[in-house]
Amino acid sequence: MAVAACGVLAASTEHVIPRYEKLRTADVRVAVLVPTVVPADGKIYAEGTPDSSGGYEVDLGTRPDCTGGACSAGYITGAPTSSHVAPTGYHPVKLTDGGVGYYINHGCGANCEGSFELLFFRANAKYSIFLNGGPLDQALRIESGLKKLGSH
């Protein structure tokens, strides 16, 4: 399923090019989970940056230094939390490890196929996978391929 306008996700899986230098030296207070698989037509650049909450974001783009727009496939976030309650409107889904996640279609407007989010909790952290135009099965493929930064 190719996506026009808002995103770049498609049915095939290609190379993830990691760019996590900023995360390796940052004061991030949650386990940093990074993608090993992103369904896309071509290479995906995964650029990690810390945020002020002690969390992080990994932007997924089809070009290096993508800052959104047509080159963005979405992003992954991790943030400290003490609450493991999904926001109103999210639907429970079974994750690949047997755990429970929460999924919502945020919509996108007239020129794209939608913006989707898969939310899940681990220990003291809340993780989200946001995809421009990707359905639940693509979000679950990314979730199943997440690995802790620094592990092999």
Secondary structure, DSSP 4 states (H G I P E B T S, - for coil): ----TT----SSEE-EEEE-HHHHTS---S--EE-S-EE-SS-EEEEEEE-TTS-EEEEEESSTT--SGGGEEEEEEEEE-S---PPTT-EEEE-TTS-EEEEEE----TTSS-EEEEEEEETTEEEEEEEES--HHHHHHHHHT-EETT--
